[in-house]
């Protein structure tokens, strides 16, 4: 895929926000500990979380800073972030509805900017340049690479069956076609790569890497895996149109048949963190 074959539109995650807190595995506390240690965070400075979604990473890291700003292009995601912040008592986050390409948007300077499963949806060269200029001289760009909708594939014994993700993908394709959907467009080559070159061209030094090892086995219900499917841009609820009830019924039937006592088990994958400095 090239940078010009797909363009963002506001329906990318339409209808997905309410499924995040149910269907996505939360980031572990160890991720915050690793980032705090690597950057010697002491509760000062500001955090900018770009493409923050419903605040999954924002709310985990906000207590490490004086203040945080979560930026996202989806109003429903931000509403969910505010709801979750109220629920856990995190009071130092400002939520801003705008695309990353609109930065700096008079937001000021930040000690850390984070991108978690979001950078590939943006005009990456433009965003990299603009965010670099928003960082303090000792600031850092933190890229979190994770897979939070499903666990690691494998055949090691688990207490319950693994969720049948290959069959889920086949079911989605039977409704939406074989080429991955993304908003109103198709994404035949998947999300783009080449991040390292873009970051270097924007003036960042080579990154340091952190691996947050997990391997923890978690149990998941049919409802949770159903929401995990709907939390994805490639199977966001709006894509099914008036066939949404039929798809959900078929999905739940598939999952109910594959589960044991309504439960699945998955082993959580490791999280890779790249820390770039201007």
C-alpha positions, -999 to 999 in steps of 0.1 A, spaced: 0 0 0 12 35 -7 3 66 13 -21 77 -14 -43 46 -18 -63 52 13 -76 84 29 -90 88 64 -127 95 68 -147 101 99 -165 67 97 -133 48 104 -144 37 138 -180 47 137 -200 27 163 -169 11 178 -163 33 209 -187 16 232 -171 -18 224 -136 -8 235 -139 -11 272 -156 -45 268 -137 -60 239 -101 -47 242 -77 -61 267 -64 -33 289 -28 -22 289 -10 -36 319 2 -15 348 37 -28 339 36 -7 308 33 25 328 60 14 351 84 7 322 77 41 305 81 59 338 114 42 345 128 47 309 119 84 309 125 92 346 91 106 349 84 124 382 49 137 379 58 169 362 53 179 326 25 172 302 14 142 282 0 143 246 -18 111 236 -24 113 198 -52 91 184 -62 84 220 -94 66 213 -114 60 245 -83 68 266 -70 33 270 -34 45 273 -42 81 283 -58 71 316 -30 46 324 -2 72 319 -19 105 330 -11 100 367 26 101 358 22 138 346 10 171 358 -16 172 330 -25 152 299 -43 159 266 -60 132 247 -66 140 210 -89 120 187 -109 126 155 -139 105 168 -163 123 191 -177 90 204 -143 78 214 -137 110 234 -171 107 251 -161 72 261 -128 85 274 -145 111 295 -168 85 309 -140 62 318 -119 90 333 -148 99 356 -152 63 365 -116 59 377 -112 94 391 -85 106 367 -91 144 367 -60 158 349 -70 149 313 -83 174 287 -100 157 257 -98 175 223 -117 166 192 -93 171 163 -73 151 138 -36 147 144 -29 166 111 -44 197 128 -17 198 155 -3 219 171 -37 235 175 -24 259 202 -20 230 227 15 241 239 45 219 246 47 184 260 73 163 278 59 131 261 38 123 231 23 88 228 9 70 199 -7 36 206 -21 16 176 -29 50 159 1 64 139 -6 43 108 -40 60 103 -24 95 99 -4 115 74 27 102 91 54 126 78 33 156 85 23 145 120 59 135 129 72 169 120 45 188 139 46 167 170 84 170 171 80 207 173 56 203 203 81 184 224 103 200 250 141 197 243 143 167 266 110 153 254 102 119 239 78 103 214 66 70 226 52 45 201 33 16 217 29 -15 195 3 -39 208 -25 -62 199 -53 -57 224 -83 -73 206 -69 -108 207 -42 -130 223 -13 -149 208 -20 -178 184 -7 -211 195 -15 -247 205 -3 -246 241 -30 -259 266 -53 -232 281 -81 -236 305 -107 -228 278 -107 -229 240 -90 -200 222 -114 -176 204 -117 -188 168 -102 -158 151 -96 -174 117 -133 -184 115 -143 -149 128 -123 -134 99 -140 -157 74 -174 -146 87 -165 -109 84 -153 -115 49 -185 -133 40 -204 -101 49 -179 -74 38 -159 -90 11 -123 -104 11 -105 -71 11 -101 -54 44 -125 -25 50 -114 8 66 -140 36 68 -156 41 34 -126 27 16 -106 -6 12 -72 -14 26 -59 -41 3 -23 -39 15 -29 -35 52 -17 -6 73 15 10 61 50 3 74 82 23 72 78 42 104 115 43 112 125 62 80 97 87 86 108 94 121 144 99 111 134 123 83 114 142 108 145 148 130 142 120 156 172 99 167 172 61 165 149 47 192 154 28 223 132 -3 227 113 -17 257 95 -50 257 68 -54 283 65 -92 286 31 -105 294 22 -141 285 -7 -139 311 -37 -161 303 -70 -143 305 -105 -156 302 -130 -139 279 -167 -143 274 -188 -144 242 -198 -108 249 -162 -97 252 -151 -113 220 -181 -100 202 -172 -65 213 -135 -71 203 -147 -78 167 -168 -46 167 -139 -26 181 -119 -31 149 -119 -6 120 -122 -36 97 -154 -48 113 -169 -16 128 -206 -18 133 -215 7 106 -199 -14 78 -226 -40 80 -255 -15 74 -289 -31 78 -272 -65 79 -257 -58 113 -283 -78 133 -278 -108 110 -240 -106 113 -241 -103 151 -264 -132 154 -241 -153 132 -211 -142 152 -226 -150 185 -237 -184 172 -201 -191 160 -187 -180 193 -212 -199 215 -205 -231 196 -167 -227 199 -167 -217 236 -169 -240 266 -194 -229 292 -195 -196 273 -158 -189 280 -126 -186 260 -90 -182 271 -62 -163 254 -26 -156 262 -17 -119 261 10 -108 237 41 -88 246 40 -51 241 68 -34 221 76 2 229 98 25 208 110 57 224 122 84 200 139 116 210 141 148 189 
